[in-house]
Amino acid sequence: MRSCADLVRSFDVPDARTQVASAVVVAGSPEFCDVRGTIEPNIGFQLKLPTRGYQGRYVQYGCGGFCGIIDEPDFPTTCGPAFGDAAVAATDDGHGVTPPGNGFDTTWAINDQKARDDYFFRAPHVLSKVSKHIISVFYGKAPVHSYFSGCSNGGREGLLLAQRYPHDFDGIVAAAPGNYYSALIGYQAWIARNTIPNEKIFLLHNAVMAACDGLDGLVDGQIDDPRLCSFDPGTLAPQLTLDEIARVRRLYDGPSDGGVRLYPGGQAYGSEISWTFWLNPSPEIGQAISAGLADNGLKNLVYPIGQPGSSLETFEFTVRELRRVAVETVKANALSLDFREFRRAGGKLVIWHGAGDQGLPFEGTLDYWQRLTGGRTPDWARLFVVPSMWHCEGGDTLTNFDPLPALVSWVEGGRTPDRVVAVGRDQDGAVVRTRPVFPYPLRARYVGSGSVDDAANFVAAPGFRFEDRIRWAGEDLYHRPGPVAP
């Protein structure tokens, strides 16, 4: 094994020349070499290399939102003996943000096509190349197994890697994937333009739960499949004004143009509490997440450089505008249905999505899964839908879901995941509920006795048999795979 300090130099990785600026040993469990550098032209990264007990695994994490920062990669601790001794890495996707910590900044994209392309489709791929090269130099051999895990934009990256770079990773977790990028910023604008006050949101949520909690067969504080619910917000008049009722209906329906859907999905029944910080400003962030994503994306990122942009205030919800946005953002979409090479390479894919996701409708993932599989469960991929869970984490009941251990067992031990247990934690972090999640379209059914907060009291049962495929304006995008970087 080379010394950590020896890694401070340049590496002539093909099409990804890299300069390591620092490499220092950090004490801890495990002790590791902390490598930080830049891949040309401007992709910042961090790679952690355990100094002892390395098990031959590499785990790369995805980047959320518009990226621009490196979220320090954690060592996995729940994937079997000594899995914490894997090498781990993360990237900023090719740009920094101004000021540091501003997750909505897109000024880097105004006139820089290379920065856009790194964010859209190149950075995660070249990081995998560079990390594996440095791992080979440091340990004397390449990783035995490589994994990717990401949520939201990171989930988009996971699908994109499997589609466009099928030999980069043996196993991929794509959570709440933002793979409909051409329609996603417009969707954020839709919900940002249909806000209602927080006190009305709580009123609405309580009414939805009272009407729909038991429709899945169990009153347990969560709606297993929001499509079971058909609550009419008009029943809350006059507590909700006529304008507020119209806004809520638009939120549940999703954006459309003359009856043509502009996104495959809408806000989920039961997700309302999470609207308080996604649709409305929160003290921690200072603005609504939806508004920050929509306004900055429309102004600086999603239209071709040199062409007129838009804004949250001026964006038009039309098929024409979706087409204008798609010219540039087809590069970022991860909607291809062609996984043939990933399958031939032996790759395994786990997609998961919270049914109460307030940022990315879970219906879009179900639509994509239906088109990908034709309603059959493939031998190389699984989808898990987590009841009531919000975007990536949090929720009324279930708050955390981690299928990485199951993916590792699948890749390395051939054990196909037949269930993953979701966890609900209270504000102090204590586990207050566990619930099994079975591969879609199966669902968890209560056995009729014991605590509803204990996963042991649930078994697999057939799903509710909804039509998952959604007709919408961007159906041609599934057949436009996007560019590939060398």
Beta strands, then each sheet from edge to edge (+ up, - down):
strand 1: 10-11
strand 2: 18-26
strand 3: 32-39
strand 4: 43-50
strand 5: 57-61
strand 6: 87-91
strand 7: 145-151
strand 8: 171-175
strand 9: 256-257
strand 10: 260-261
strand 11: 348-354
strand 12: 381-386
strand 13: 420-425
strand 14: 431-437
strand 15: 443-446
strand 16: 458-461
sheet 1: 1+ 2- 3+ 4- 6+ 5+ 7+ 8+ 11+ 12+
sheet 2: 9+ 10-
sheet 3: 13+ 14-
sheet 4: 15+ 16-
end
